[in-house]
Amino acid sequence: MSELKDFYYSIPPFTRTFMTGVFIQSFAMTYKLISPYSLLLDFGGIFKKLQLWRLVTTFLFAGPFSQGFLFSLLMMYFSLSKVETYFKAKNAEFLTLILFNAIVCTFYAWIYGEYMVMHKPFLFALMYCWCKLEPDMTVSLWGFPVKSANLPWVMLFLSILTAGDPFMDLIGIAAGHTYIYIRLILPTSHGYHLLKSPHIWSKWILDLVDYYYPQGGNQRNIWGMGNDRQAAGSARVQGEGIRQQPAGGNSGASFRAFGGSGVRLGGN
């Protein structure tokens, strides 16, 4: 039991919180403790009845317990933990990424046809962002090596083969691509910096971590903040902006948002 607890607390904080929320919500739906219709994205309910919780629960809506729910848990862990680890010690940037993709996913879904569940598009958007920020990673997909730059398209193809709704994935890809374009392409190509992270967000996150982990320890380290608030603030200042090379790569390597070779399946 202690090993399970250690694993749970080793998961990055946002990923752990998000997955816990999904599990609790799915548990409540499975055992009919709550109506799933009260959790869906319904703009009429939000604006006319002020059911503001729908703006959150729609992203946590993975359905009741099932085989599909287990697959969704795996996708959550992969997508969220990867991107959260990438933005370690850059919490304001990470919060910008989360809020931007959530809002844009909702907007694109509304344009397309008022989708009521934003869970999968949101995860796909974050996965797409990570894949473009670190395009040269090799991901094993059921034993087949896939370049991370091509992973969203492979997942989209698998969704089509399994009779899924490809437009939910495409909404996520569109939202993720919008973030990459505005945050990384426009500043380089035209000098426009349209998406900046307010510095106050870093202070809020630091205050939150100080409240929950006043004595420091391993849980603070998971946030990339160590045991010293001043060091954490310094890391934030030095870490403004997004890294321009894959983690662990050469310091002189340039950023390639759309790099990577073709997909290689079933071979080296």
HUMO-V682340 format. One record per run of one state. SS is the DSSP state (~ for helix, > for strand, _ for the rest). FROM is the first residue (numbers start at 1). LEN is the number of residues. If there is no record, write none. Layout:
# HUMO-V682340
SS/FROM/LEN + SS/FROM/LEN
This chain:
# HUMO-V682340
_/1/1 + ~/2/9 + _/11/2 + ~/13/18 + _/31/5 + ~/36/3 + _/39/4 + ~/43/6 + _/49/5 + ~/54/4 + _/58/9 + ~/67/20 + _/87/4 + ~/91/22 + _/113/6 + ~/119/15 + _/134/4 + >/138/4 + _/142/2 + >/144/4 + ~/148/14 + _/162/4 + ~/166/24 + _/190/9 + ~/199/14 + _/213/5 + ~/218/5 + _/223/6 + ~/229/10 + _/239/30
